[in-house]
Amino acid sequence: MNSTVGTVVVEYITANLAEVTVCAVTLCIILVLSLILLCGKQSSNKVKVNEVFIYPIKSCRGIKVPRAKITARGLENDRIFAIVKGSSMEHISLRCTPKMATIVPEFSSDGSSLTLTASDVDDLSISLAEPQSTLLQMKVWDDCIDAREVSSDASKWVCDALGVPGLMLLRISDKFTRKLGAEFSSQGHTGLADEAPVMLASTASLRMLNRRLSEPVSMLNFRPNIVVSGCAGFAEDKFKTVTIGGSQKEDVSGVDSGVVLTAAKLTSRCSLPNTHPILGVRDNNLSVTKALREFRTGTHLDLGVDLADSVFFGIQLDNAGCEGADVCIGDAITYSH
């Protein structure tokens, strides 16, 4: 019986060799393409959004939120205010004024205002909306940005809170468009962030860094917007796209596809992560920078001569085309590399 069945199979294959060959080749192609897709795209229930942060005032304390809406400038209300020197209109930052970390903002219950808290001064409430004061120009690095003073009372408050005279609290104009660098989409822009609309880092990367430090630091030292968990340390270095969630947006085929942000570049780090993000005290030993120099320089990462001496932690994301979507704690993460 077995020999009869075998004979029949052989005769069928011989008679239909062309069709069998086509089927076999097609199956091989499908398997190869599947392997390529699996190698290029990683999705796991373990990789998720762990934390979301918004920093309403540049260089001041951030706010952990359960969800944030993506706007053309980045996360909604992220770095829309800045403190500047009234004499030069240049922004001040945590790098040189570590006490800025002690200014604590909090959103009102209706999301229309901020309450600012700091030591030795009364709380101050300011509107998130653009004020109607005179249009001014402030400087963030090489960029001149249209902005308005929140109020004279608010400017006096930041002077008292920081113990520095002559400061002003400004809000970026809603009509102003600040273009991004060449690494980003030509359609993208940002608010008062140094470079990118959105910064992402992973909890595993922080753990790897902390193994090299005698006193561990928190993710707050690096001021990311999105913190992910469940991937390997510094896996984010290789991300090309980051898809967040899968229930917010449909593609042209009607398939629920999540929101896709493009990784533009690694985030180079200045001395800012050496400032305690709660106490506002600077580590003059630059322990964080020294630890990063042991394994995270441009030389280690093969980023070329121009970036050889820089150190890197986290990645910068381009949010062009993602406006209106939400990023929520617990959202699944899919990434390609």
DRENBATOR-749058 format. One record per atom (N, C-alpha, C): x negated, y, z; residue in three letters. Coordinates in steps of 0.001 Angstrom, whole numbers, padded with zeros to 6 digits, always signed. Layout:
XYZala
...
This chain:
-000834-001216+000000met
+000000+000000+000000met
-000859+001252+000000met
-001897+001292+000880asn
-002777+002449+000974asn
-003518+002689-000321asn
-003982+001608-000968ser
-004714+001745-002224ser
-003800+002269-003324ser
-002530+001859-003271thr
-001563+002342-004268thr
-001343+003844-004123thr
-001185+004305-002862val
-000997+005738-002605val
-002221+006516-003061val
-003408+005986-002758gly
-004640+006657-003168gly
-004736+006763-004667gly
-004336+005694-005350thr
-004386+005717-006812thr
-003457+006782-007382thr
-002271+006864-006784val
-001297+007865-007242val
-001846+009276-007045val
-002467+009551-005877val
-003028+010880-005583val
-004124+011225-006575val
-005012+010253-006838val
-006116+010495-007781val
-005565+010796-009171val
-004575+010012-009577glu
-003990+010220-010905glu
-003332+011601-011009glu
-002673+012033-009909tyr
-002011+013351-009919tyr
-003039+014467-010051tyr
-004131+014355-009229ile
-005166+015395-009263ile
-005812+015461-010624ile
-006064+014279-011226thr
-006693+014231-012542thr
-005807+014864-013599thr
-004529+014597-013488ala
-003596+015119-014488ala
-003332+016611-014305ala
-003522+017097-013089asn
-003199+018501-012801asn
-004427+019241-012255asn
-005596+018917-012808leu
-006855+019440-012280leu
-006882+020972-012284leu
-006400+021574-013369ala
-006455+023039-013477ala
-005631+023695-012373ala
-004404+023196-012172glu
-003542+023791-011156glu
-004119+023607-009755glu
-004669+022402-009500val
-005244+022120-008184val
-006445+023041-007929val
-007259+023252-008965thr
-008438+024120-008827thr
-008018+025545-008504thr
-007008+026045-009215val
-006514+027407-008966val
-006026+027549-007525val
-005291+026570-007050cys
-004780+026606-005681cys
-005915+026616-004667cys
-006928+025775-004938ala
-008066+025697-004015ala
-008830+027013-003972ala
-009069+027604-005149val
-009788+028877-005216val
-008998+029974-004524val
-007690+030000-004762thr
-006830+031011-004126thr
-006885+030895-002610thr
-006834+029653-002118leu
-006895+029441-000677leu
-008217+029934-000106leu
-009305+029667-000821cys
-010631+030124-000366cys
-010692+031640-000305cys
-010146+032295-001347ile
-010144+033762-001373ile
-009367+034318-000197ile
-008209+033735+000090ile
-007390+034186+001218ile
-008147+034037+002533ile
-008843+032920+002701leu
-009610+032688+003922leu
-010733+033699+004068leu
-011452+033972+002958val
-012564+034932+002999val
-012058+036326+003339val
-010971+036757+002690leu
-010420+038082+002969leu
-009938+038200+004412leu
-009375+037126+004916ser
-008919+037130+006308ser
-010084+037314+007264ser
-011197+036621+006957leu
-012384+036755+007799leu
-012945+038168+007743leu
-012946+038758+006539ile
-013446+040131+006402ile
-012602+041091+007219ile
-011286+040945+007146leu
-010396+041820+007898leu
-010576+041646+009395leu
-010746+040401+009820leu
-010944+040141+011243leu
-012241+040730+011744leu
-013292+040699+010896cys
-014582+041256+011295cys
-014536+042771+011338cys
-013744+043369+010455gly
-013708+044824+010363gly
-012710+045469+011287gly
-011743+044729+011778lys
-010696+045314+012609lys
-010501+044473+013855lys
-010537+045125+014999gln
-010410+044408+016254gln
-009144+044861+016962gln
-008341+043928+017366ser
-007126+044269+018109ser
-007003+043296+019268ser
-006762+043836+020440ser
-006651+042970+021604ser
-005687+043589+022590ser
-004898+042734+023227asn
-003998+043234+024252asn
-004769+043824+025422asn
-006050+043483+025526lys
-006859+043988+026632lys
-007347+045415+026385lys
-007461+045832+025135val
-007944+047171+024830val
-006765+048128+024850val
-006830+049109+025727lys
-005689+050006+025896lys
-006154+051373+026373lys
-005232+052317+026315val
-005479+053650+026877val
-005385+053530+028399val
-006469+053867+029050asn
-006542+053731+030501asn
-006192+055035+031216asn
-006642+056167+030639glu
-006377+057480+031226glu
-006271+058517+030105glu
-005508+059569+030381val
-005390+060701+029456val
-005599+061978+030267val
-006471+062854+029772phe
-006784+064092+030480phe
-006584+065304+029571phe
-006091+066379+030169ile
-005981+067671+029502ile
-006716+068696+030352ile
-007463+069581+029700tyr
-008235+070615+030371tyr
-007713+071978+029901tyr
-006671+072500+030536pro
-006059+073733+030026pro
-007029+074908+029943pro
-007903+075040+030975ile
-008887+076123+030976ile
-010255+075520+030707ile
-010902+075985+029683lys
-012212+075464+029297lys
-013167+075485+030488lys
-013755+074333+030784ser
-014762+074131+031834ser
-014201+074087+033257ser
-012881+074261+033419cys
-012293+074095+034745cys
-011767+072666+034902cys
-011240+072357+036070arg
-010795+070998+036390arg
-009743+070526+035389arg
-009768+069241+035078gly
-008782+068667+034173gly
-007556+068160+034912gly
-006530+067797+034140ile
-005302+067242+034687ile
-005083+065865+034070ile
-004936+064843+034904lys
-004591+063516+034404lys
-003099+063464+034170lys
-002709+063069+032966val
-001292+063055+032603val
-000900+061659+032112val
+000366+061295+032246pro
+000795+059973+031762pro
+000881+059897+030243pro
+001122+061040+029602arg
+001196+061084+028147arg
+000860+062490+027689arg
+000438+062597+026422ala
+000138+063900+025840ala
+000506+063875+024368ala
+001032+064985+023902lys
+001389+065109+022494lys
+000194+065601+021700lys
-000009+065032+020512ile
-001077+065481+019630ile
-000574+066646+018792ile
-001321+067738+018804thr
-001005+068901+017981thr
-002114+069090+016952thr
-001989+070117+016142ala
-003016+070378+015127ala
-004360+070689+015758ala
-004357+071175+017014arg
-005605+071557+017690arg
-006160+070465+018598arg
-005447+069382+018762gly
-005853+068357+019710gly
-004681+068022+020604gly
-004943+067652+021848leu
-003842+067363+022766leu
-003179+068678+023186leu
-001875+068643+023321glu
-001120+069852+023623glu
-001607+070498+024918glu
-001868+071802+024847asn
-002311+072629+025978asn
-003732+072318+026442asn
-004479+071596+025645asp
-005871+071309+025999asp
-006769+072463+025563asp
-007475+073033+026508arg
-008447+074109+026278arg
-007872+075242+025426arg
-006763+075777+025930ile
-006162+076946+025279ile
-006539+078240+026014ile
-007095+078105+027229phe
-007577+079260+027989phe
-009091+079172+028143phe
-009713+080332+028330ala
-011138+080368+028630ala
-011428+081585+029491ala
-012480+081485+030270ile
-012945+082618+031079ile
-014149+083215+030357ile
-014132+084519+030162val
-015201+085182+029412val
-015790+086316+030236val
-016994+086705+029863lys
-017612+087913+030418lys
-016992+089120+029705lys
-016430+090031+030478gly
-015778+091176+029873gly
-016721+092049+029073gly
-018009+092047+029431ser
-018977+092911+028758ser
-019345+092410+027368ser
-019395+091100+027193ser
-019837+090521+025912ser
-018759+089700+025221ser
-017691+089389+025927met
-016603+088530+025448met
-017072+087103+025148met
-018207+086703+025716glu
-018701+085335+025555glu
-018116+084457+026658glu
-017748+083221+026293his
-017177+082325+027296his
-018244+081906+028296his
-017813+081634+029515ile
-018706+081039+030493ile
-018320+079576+030645ile
-019279+078757+031081ser
-019005+077321+031146ser
-019570+076712+032412ser
-019154+075479+032617leu
-019582+074689+033769leu
-021096+074482+033783leu
-021726+074581+032632arg
-023176+074392+032563arg
-023896+075389+033457arg
-023457+076646+033388cys
-024118+077715+034129cys
-023317+078195+035331cys
-022043+077873+035373thr
-021184+078291+036481thr
-020468+077068+037037thr
-021181+076224+037787pro
-020601+074954+038241pro
-019362+075103+039124pro
-019212+076275+039746lys
-018058+076476+040616lys
-016748+076455+039842lys
-016806+076546+038510met
-015584+076470+037698met
-014836+075162+037935met
-015565+074115+038330ala
-014928+072817+038592ala
-013970+072869+039776ala
-014083+073916+040606thr
-013209+074020+041782thr
-011913+074772+041481thr
-011767+075294+040264ile
-010489+075889+039850ile
-009602+074755+039355ile
-008495+074529+040058val
-007647+073364+039808val
-006319+073820+039186val
-006057+073444+037928pro
-004771+073771+037316pro
-003763+072643+037527pro
-002503+072989+037517glu
-001436+071984+037619glu
-000245+072479+036812glu
+000316+071596+035982phe
+001479+071978+035188phe
+002714+072102+036074phe
+003566+073060+035742ser
+004844+073177+036433ser
+005744+072015+036013ser
+006800+071788+036778ser
+007684+070650+036506ser
+008368+070759+035150ser
+008604+072009+034686asp
+009246+072172+033381asp
+008241+072343+032241asp
+006934+072281+032566gly
+005902+072339+031543gly
+005706+073697+030894gly
+006188+074748+031527ser
+006085+076073+030915ser
+004964+076926+031482ser
+004401+076496+032610ser
+003388+077329+033262ser
+002343+076470+033961ser
+001284+077152+034405leu
+000215+076530+035173leu
+000134+077198+036533leu
-000093+076399+037557thr
-000451+076938+038861thr
-001943+076700+039066thr
-002674+077766+039356leu
-004118+077674+039565leu
-004408+077765+041053leu
-005257+076833+041513thr
-005633+076779+042925thr
-007149+076811+043032thr
-007649+077544+044017ala
-009091+077578+044300ala
-009276+077981+045759ala
-010468+077746+046271ser
-010750+078065+047676ser
-010748+079577+047904ser
-010235+079981+049062asp
-010315+081371+049535asp
-009513+082367+048717asp
-008626+081888+047845val
-007727+082786+047116val
-006329+082176+047113val
-005335+083026+046983asp
-003966+082523+046889asp
-003748+081851+045535asp
-002787+080939+045479asp
-002458+080295+044203asp
-001957+081333+043207asp
-002185+081035+041931leu
-001750+081936+040864leu
-000968+081137+039839leu
+000172+081669+039399ser
+000961+081030+038343ser
+000834+081844+037062ser
+000526+081158+035952ile
+000429+081826+034659ile
+001251+081045+033632ile
+001787+081754+032672ser
+002564+081110+031616ser
+001631+080433+030621ser
+002095+079307+030071leu
+001335+078643+029011leu
+001518+079333+027665leu
+002547+080132+027556ala
+002832+080811+026290ala
+001811+081908+026029ala
+001655+082261+024764glu
+000731+083337+024404glu
+001228+084663+024973glu
+000367+085403+025698pro
+000782+086701+026232pro
+000934+087731+025115pro
+001503+088856+025446gln
+001754+089908+024459gln
+000747+091056+024571gln
-000366+090815+025228ser
-001383+091854+025396ser
-002145+092083+024094ser
-003038+093046+024110thr
-003807+093430+022922thr
-004627+092247+022397thr
-004670+092093+021081leu
-005455+091021+020470leu
-006940+091361+020584leu
-007712+090422+021106leu
-009158+090593+021303leu
-009900+089510+020538leu
-011213+089619+020516gln
-012046+088549+019959gln
-013018+088066+021015gln
-012950+086765+021286met
-013892+086155+022216met
-014854+085264+021449met
-015951+084897+022096lys
-016968+084070+021450lys
-017066+082714+022151lys
-016973+081658+021371val
-017298+080307+021832val
-018424+079825+020936val
-019627+079867+021495trp
-020834+079575+020726trp
-020923+080508+019511trp
-020921+080002+018307asp
-021078+080868+017135asp
-019740+081342+016552asp
-018643+080917+017149asp
-017327+081240+016603asp
-016712+082445+017305asp
-016150+083348+016535cys
-015359+084458+017066cys
-013882+084073+016959cys
-013176+084144+018078ile
-011831+083578+018161ile
-010856+084645+018647ile
-009724+084747+017962asp
-008674+085675+018378asp
-008038+085173+019675asp
-007923+086074+020641ala
-007371+085694+021942ala
-006766+086926+022605ala
-005998+086683+023663arg
-005376+087774+024412arg
-005606+087567+025902arg
-005767+088659+026631glu
-005920+088568+028079glu
-004602+088107+028689glu
-004672+087149+029601val
-003465+086639+030247val
-002787+087761+031025val
-003558+088439+031868ser
-003097+089624+032602ser
-004284+090153+033388ser
-004198+091396+033805ser
-005286+091956+034627ser
-005333+091249+035974ser
-004172+090858+036497asp
-004140+090131+037775asp
-004823+088766+037648asp
-004581+088084+036524ala
-005201+086776+036319ala
-006718+086916+036182ala
-007170+087949+035501ser
-008609+088175+035361ser
-009246+088472+036716ser
-008569+089275+037542lys
-009088+089552+038889lys
-009136+088274+039704lys
-008116+087412+039505trp
-008073+086158+040275trp
-009286+085283+039981trp
-009670+085138+038701val
-010830+084282+038389val
-012116+084927+038902val
-012186+086250+038901cys
-013359+086918+039484cys
-013487+086577+040968cys
-012364+086643+041686asp
-012369+086340+043122asp
-012650+084861+043372asp
-012059+083992+042546ala
-012224+082548+042743ala
-013670+082116+042521ala
-014336+082749+041576leu
-015714+082362+041246leu
-016755+083260+041910leu
-016313+084351+042477gly
-017264+085276+043094gly
-018133+085977+042071gly
-017585+086192+040888val
-018332+086834+039795val
-017489+087999+039272val
-018014+089216+039296pro
-017238+090357+038797pro
-017249+090435+037269pro
-016281+091172+036734gly
-016288+091475+035301gly
-015817+090359+034394gly
-015110+089375+034931leu
-014626+088267+034108leu
-013201+088532+033638leu
-012813+087863+032558met
-011456+087945+032030met
-010945+086537+031737met
-009658+086315+031954leu
-009029+085050+031588leu
-008241+085285+030303leu
-008637+084584+029228leu
-008033+084777+027920leu
-007322+083507+027461leu
-006353+083709+026577arg
-005674+082588+025915arg
-005837+082739+024414arg
-006144+081630+023731ile
-006303+081661+022282ile
-004980+082048+021620ile
-005064+082781+020524ser
-003870+083157+019777ser
-003318+081949+019031ser
-002007+081791+019060asp
-001375+080665+018368asp
-001599+080728+016859asp
-001795+081922+016327lys
-001942+082077+014886lys
-003370+081844+014404lys
-004303+081731+015346phe
-005706+081597+014945phe
-006042+080149+014585phe
-006755+079975+013493thr
-007202+078647+013066thr
-008718+078568+013164thr
-009199+077656+013970arg
-010638+077471+014134arg
-011044+076186+013428arg
-011736+076324+012327lys
-012114+075176+011512lys
-013169+074322+012205lys
-013179+073052+011837leu
-014140+072101+012390leu
-015373+071995+011505leu
-016383+071283+012011gly
-017615+071089+011268gly
-017449+070127+010101gly
-018536+069958+009359ala
-018497+069166+008132ala
-018187+067696+008385ala
-018411+067217+009607glu
-018154+065802+009918glu
-016658+065504+010003glu
-015839+066540+010106phe
-014416+066369+010310phe
-013644+066645+009024phe
-012365+066298+009045ser
-011491+066556+007907ser
-011387+068059+007654ser
-011276+068428+006385ser
-011139+069846+006038ser
-009823+070415+006539ser
-008847+069526+006844gln
-007562+069980+007352gln
-007564+070163+008877gln
-008601+069650+009527gly
-008614+069656+010982gly
-009065+070977+011571gly
-008587+071289+012770his
-009099+072420+013516his
-008912+072161+015001his
-009456+073054+015823thr
-009420+072832+017261thr
-009155+074143+017974thr
-009033+074071+019295gly
-008816+075256+020108gly
-010140+075786+020619gly
-010339+075719+021946leu
-011539+076272+022556leu
-012533+075194+022975leu
-012345+073958+022504ala
-013331+072904+022761ala
-014638+073267+022064ala
-015733+072700+022538asp
-017017+072991+021908asp
-017017+072624+020433asp
-016509+071415+020129glu
-016573+070930+018749glu
-015314+070236+018285glu
-014927+069190+019014ala
-013909+068268+018500ala
-012558+068472+019161ala
-011468+068148+018447pro
-010134+068245+019038pro
-009906+067235+020162pro
-010488+066030+020028val
-010232+064949+020989val
-011530+064194+021242val
-011816+063927+022521met
-012992+063125+022858met
-012553+061857+023567met
-013175+060718+023194leu
-012822+059396+023735leu
-014056+058739+024324leu
-013875+058031+025430ala
-014946+057222+026024ala
-014320+055994+026659ala
-015148+054985+026939ser
-014627+053743+027516ser
-015126+053538+028937ser
-014312+052854+029729thr
-014691+052562+031112thr
-015915+051655+031167thr
-016060+050764+030183ala
-017212+049856+030167ala
-018512+050629+029949ala
-018467+051680+029151ser
-019660+052509+028929ser
-020076+053184+030226ser
-019095+053681+030974leu
-019408+054315+032254leu
-020038+053316+033216leu
-019533+052084+033233arg
-020107+051063+034121arg
-021564+050794+033751arg
-021853+050730+032446met
-023229+050480+032019met
-024154+051611+032452met
-023666+052837+032348leu
-024475+053978+032787leu
-024680+053947+034292leu
-023625+053660+035037asn
-023722+053699+036499asn
-024682+052657+037064asn
-024935+051596+036319arg
-025917+050604+036772arg
-027322+051203+036834arg
-027533+052286+036136arg
-028846+052932+036094arg
-028948+054116+037056arg
-027868+054389+037778leu
-027840+055533+038685leu
-027787+055077+040132leu
-028522+055759+040995ser
-028466+055427+042424ser
-027144+055888+043028ser
-026579+056964+042490glu
-025270+057441+042919glu
-024351+057462+041703glu
-023401+056535+041617pro
-022518+056461+040448pro
-021736+057754+040233pro
-021436+058031+038989val
-020616+059189+038638val
-019266+058699+038125val
-018322+059617+037985ser
-016996+059248+037488ser
-016848+059697+036041ser
-015786+059241+035408met
-015512+059649+034039met
-015276+061152+033950met
-014877+061762+035051leu
-014629+063205+035061leu
-015891+064007+034740leu
-017057+063424+035003asn
-018313+064115+034663asn
-018421+064385+033169asn
-017745+063556+032359phe
-017887+063650+030899phe
-016696+064317+030216phe
-015640+064595+030952arg
-014502+065377+030478arg
-013895+064845+029172arg
-013623+063536+029090pro
-012955+063019+027892pro
-011470+063318+027926pro
-010829+063264+026765asn
-009368+063350+026701asn
-008724+061981+026843asn
-009326+060984+026175ile
-008766+059627+026176ile
-009818+058664+026706ile
-009448+057889+027708val
-010328+056854+028256val
-009707+055504+027927val
-010499+054619+027334val
-009989+053297+026984val
-010683+052234+027820val
-009988+051138+028044ser
-010550+050005+028771ser
-010328+048740+027960ser
-011117+047697+028274gly
-010928+046409+027618gly
-011904+046117+026499gly
-012725+047096+026102cys
-013750+046844+025077cys
-015110+046784+025748cys
-016117+046352+025006ala
-017474+046270+025536ala
-018059+047668+025712ala
-019083+047770+026542gly
-019743+049043+026756gly
-020290+049622+025465gly
-019966+050876+025211phe
-020387+051635+024029phe
-019922+051004+022718phe
-018896+050162+022795ala
-018282+049661+021563ala
-017727+050819+020746ala
-017343+051908+021432glu
-016768+053055+020730glu
-017755+053699+019752glu
-019044+053475+019945asp
-020044+054001+019002asp
-019740+053581+017568asp
-019195+052393+017420lys
-018990+051814+016078lys
-017577+052026+015547lys
-016717+052652+016335phe
-015358+052878+015862phe
-015374+053763+014615phe
-014588+053387+013622lys
-014368+054259+012461lys
-012979+054880+012519lys
-012008+054071+012900thr
-010664+054579+013160thr
-010180+054011+014481thr
-009305+054762+015132val
-008702+054316+016382val
-007186+054442+016226val
-006493+053306+016262thr
-005041+053308+016167thr
-004476+053135+017570thr
-003652+054097+017964ile
-003105+054106+019321ile
-001620+053784+019264ile
-001221+052749+019991gly
+000187+052366+020043gly
+000651+051752+018734gly
+001934+051486+018646gly
+002486+050899+017431gly
+003972+051116+017348gly
+004456+052138+018044ser
+005902+052358+018061ser
+006255+053822+017842ser
+005317+054578+017208gln
+005538+056004+017093gln
+005700+056484+015660gln
+005139+055754+014713lys
+005027+056298+013370lys
+005128+055168+012360lys
+005831+055382+011255glu
+005938+054364+010228glu
+005179+054789+008993glu
+004526+053821+008333asp
+003838+054141+007080asp
+004842+054071+005925asp
+004357+054257+004701val
+005255+054345+003547val
+006039+053058+003308val
+005524+051946+003817ser
+006223+050684+003618ser
+007277+050435+004691ser
+007354+051366+005665gly
+008313+051195+006743gly
+007782+050378+007896gly
+006501+050006+007843val
+005904+049209+008906val
+005433+050136+010019val
+005768+049806+011251asp
+005377+050589+012408asp
+003862+050505+012570asp
+003137+051640+012438ser
+001683+051579+012328ser
+000924+052308+013421ser
+001599+052935+014386gly
+000905+053684+015417gly
+000324+054969+014852gly
-000466+055654+015668val
-001117+056891+015235val
-002600+056614+015049val
-003146+057021+013917val
-004526+056682+013555val
-005389+057934+013606val
-006398+057919+014486leu
-007375+058991+014562leu
-008687+058493+013980leu
-009410+059366+013323thr
-010673+059003+012689thr
-011847+059421+013570thr
-012778+058500+013772ala
-013991+058817+014532ala
-014927+059636+013655ala
-015299+060825+014132ala
-016122+061723+013332ala
-017605+061613+013664ala
-017935+061512+014948lys
-019339+061482+015347lys
-019437+061108+016823lys
-020649+060745+017245leu
-020901+060535+018665leu
-020964+061889+019361leu
-020704+061893+020655thr
-020724+063136+021422thr
-022083+063311+022072thr
-022809+064331+021657ser
-024088+064642+022304ser
-023800+065362+023616ser
-024616+065087+024620arg
-024331+065617+025952arg
-025417+066594+026382arg
-024968+067752+026867cys
-025880+068737+027437cys
-026047+068402+028921cys
-026342+069406+029727ser
-026552+069162+031155ser
-025250+069125+031949ser
-024114+069431+031325leu
-022846+069533+032038leu
-022486+068293+032857leu
-022710+067053+032370pro
-022327+065878+033173pro
-023084+065745+034490pro
-024095+066583+034700asn
-024831+066549+035963asn
-024154+067389+037054asn
-023035+068022+036731thr
-022282+068808+037708thr
-021180+067954+038311thr
-021075+067974+039634his
-020017+067203+040292his
-018671+067776+039871his
-017777+066944+039320pro
-016543+067463+038731pro
-015489+067906+039740pro
-015701+067612+041010ile
-014763+068019+042059ile
-015373+069115+042936ile
-016601+068892+043360leu
-017253+069825+044279leu
-017831+071045+043571leu
-018089+070914+042283gly
-018682+072027+041553gly
-020117+072293+041945gly
-020856+071224+042253val
-022266+071338+042639val
-023129+070676+041577val
-024154+071364+041141arg
-025021+070864+040080arg
-026128+069990+040652arg
-026367+068856+040025asp
-027491+067979+040375asp
-028727+068489+039640asp
-029591+069177+040357asn
-030769+069773+039724asn
-031789+068739+039272asn
-031631+067495+039722asn
-032508+066427+039245asn
-032084+065894+037889asn
-030907+066319+037430leu
-030379+065902+036129leu
-030351+064380+035995leu
-029848+063724+037045ser
-029887+062260+037100ser
-029139+061608+035945ser
-027984+062172+035588val
-027200+061584+034502val
-027958+061685+033183val
-028496+062836+032906thr
-029254+063020+031660thr
-030463+062097+031611thr
-031168+061984+032726lys
-032351+061107+032758lys
-031959+059650+032518lys
-030836+059222+033099ala
-030392+057844+032899ala
-030010+057608+031438ala
-029334+058566+030835leu
-028969+058430+029422leu
-030212+058396+028536leu
-031248+059121+028932arg
-032475+059143+028124arg
-033158+057773+028081arg
-032827+056918+029031glu
-033439+055589+029062glu
-032911+054681+027954glu
-031688+054971+027435phe
-031126+054042+026453phe
-030137+054658+025479phe
-029901+055969+025565arg
-028852+056566+024744arg
-029318+057820+023986arg
-030581+057873+023616thr
-031048+059000+022808thr
-030766+058727+021331thr
-030927+059773+020525gly
-030775+059596+019089gly
-031773+058611+018532gly
-032934+058530+019158thr
-033939+057547+018734thr
-033440+056131+018997thr
-032907+055897+020198his
-032372+054568+020519his
-031252+054173+019559his
-030458+055144+019167leu
-029271+054868+018353leu
-029520+055040+016865leu
-030772+055331+016513asp
-031157+055453+015104asp
-030320+056506+014383asp
-030264+057699+014986leu
-029442+058770+014425leu
-030247+059799+013641leu
-031526+059543+013474gly
-032331+060447+012661gly
-033164+061413+013485gly
-034095+062067+012809val
-035071+062938+013470val
-034394+064117+014166val
-033414+064726+013527asp
-032783+065927+014085asp
-032100+065666+015423asp
-031633+064435+015642leu
-030917+064098+016871leu
-031735+063204+017794leu
-033012+063054+017504ala
-033854+062087+018221ala
-033870+062324+019725ala
-033903+063596+020157asp
-034036+063905+021585asp
-032700+064113+022289asp
-031604+064110+021556ser
-030288+064297+022173ser
-029843+062998+022842ser
-028943+063124+023832val
-028371+061941+024479val
-026869+061921+024195val
-026298+060711+024197phe
-024932+060554+023693phe
-024081+059711+024632phe
-022828+060169+024796phe
-021837+059410+025576phe
-020468+059801+025068phe
-019710+058830+024534gly
-018382+059093+024012gly
-018410+059419+022529gly
-017223+059507+021944ile
-017109+059831+020525ile
-016083+060944+020323ile
-016232+061652+019216gln
-015333+062740+018872gln
-014378+062272+017776gln
-013099+062548+017975leu
-012072+062075+017059leu
-011456+063231+016284leu
-011160+062958+015036asp
-010468+063896+014164asp
-008985+063540+014179asp
-008143+064502+014529asn
-006717+064215+014676asn
-005879+064702+013497asn
-006526+065061+012391ala
-005784+065573+011234ala
-004719+064569+010793ala
-003514+065050+010606gly
-002413+064188+010166gly
-001697+063460+011266gly
-002106+063671+012519cys
-001507+062942+013640cys
-000543+063802+014461cys
-000302+065024+014008glu
+000514+065945+014778glu
+001893+065365+015086glu
+002322+065567+016336gly
+003651+065134+016747gly
+003689+063795+017449gly
+002640+062987+017293ala
+002595+061685+017970ala
+002182+061859+019425ala
+002480+060868+020239asp
+002106+060883+021651asp
+001006+059869+021914asp
+000155+060197+022881val
-000820+059246+023423val
-000404+058984+024856val
-000203+057716+025208cys
+000332+057369+026525cys
-000591+056374+027222cys
-000692+056506+028533ile
-001413+055503+029317ile
-000741+054148+029104ile
-001549+053133+028833gly
-001032+051790+028583gly
-000872+051456+027119gly
-000964+052470+026232asp
-000866+052199+024799asp
-001952+051224+024357asp
-001580+050285+023496ala
-002568+049361+022928ala
-003476+050121+021968ala
-004710+049647+021872ile
-005704+050260+020987ile
-006136+049229+019944ile
-006116+049633+018696thr
-006721+048853+017612thr
-007776+049730+016972thr
-008929+049150+016687tyr
-009992+049960+016083tyr
-010644+049213+014939tyr
-011161+049975+013988ser
-011933+049386+012888ser
-013355+049911+012966ser
-014274+049147+012425his
-015673+049599+012411his
-016391+049056+011196his
